[in-house]
Structures are given as C-alpha cells and as structure tokens.
Amino acid sequence: MHIILHQPEIPANTGNIGRTCVATGTDLHLIEPLGFLLSEKQLKRAGMDYWERLSLSRYINFDEFKTLHPQARIWMATTKAKRLYTEASYSPDDYIMFGKESAGIPEEILVDYEETCIRIPMEPSIRSLNLSNSVSIILYEALRQQDFSHMQRGGELHRLHWKNEGSL
C-alpha cells in the first residue's frame, strides 16, 4: 500500500502517519510544498525512532507524482466524496491520497478522480477528522481487505502467558 500526503502542514500529523506507515509496511509519498522541514523536532518526536525505517518519497508537485507513477490507482480521501471508504475494493499496490489539514485535496485534482473519491462518514456538523486518524482508519480498512497478509496477527505478553493459549 501507499499513502500520499498532498501538501501536509502539521509536522506531528506527518510524523504519526510515518509511524503508522512503518508499522504497516506502507510507503509514504509527500507532495510539496510541505508546511514544515523534515528535520523538525515535532516530526521526529511523533514518528519516534521509526522514522529512519520509513520508505519515503518526495515530489515537487502532483504532476511530478503522476509522471513517475502513471499507472497508479489513487483513492482520494475527501469529505466531498459520494462513496464511503468501506465501499472501495483496495489492492496491495493502491495509493490513498489525503490533502492538507486546512483545505483537503484541491478540487482541481478531485474532478479527475470522481470514481475513486472516498469519504469517512461523520456527523454533518463536523468539518473533518484529524489527518493522522483519517489515514489510519482508511489504511487499516484497505489492509483488512487484504487479510493483513504481511503483518503479525498474534501477540505475546512480556512477562506472563495467556491463560487460554491456543484457544483462539
């Protein structure tokens, strides 16, 4: 899977998203301009020590991204979409794009992707969810549809053992 952030503005959000990408084996693509420097302390703090393990690519603009990935199927996460994110069928090589915190993905881009625009349902009085939360919600649905194929599914306690080990 691939996550695209189009002109992200808040370093802590991008750091959190980077950490989620590392945890899920997902590539992160950043489209400039960024509202921060990649060396900012907030970005590193949110991404913790995982940031160095992140598969990260940067692009001058969306046109450069499209030139370098001409066959990419891009799901556009937007509050303007008609289709819910749970109604999409995701493939392992798909891209999910999110816009900047203050404005989302520009409508000039959205109009070319009407069939792949998706939204997270929410109360009508709410403008949007936090960007890093939105990425997690949609990314994990896409990974669930793929049965979390490359991810660890079970866990161990650190000091003790589960009482009903093997009963699940």
Salt bridges, closest charged atoms under 4 A:
ASP27 OD2 - HIS2 ND1 3.42
GLU32 OE2 - ARG58 NH2 2.64
ASP63 OD1 - LYS66 NZ 3.67
ASP94 OD2 - ARG73 NH2 2.69
GLU114 OE2 - LYS82 NZ 3.31
GLU141 OE2 - ARG144 NH2 2.83
ASP147 OD1 - ARG153 NH1 3.16
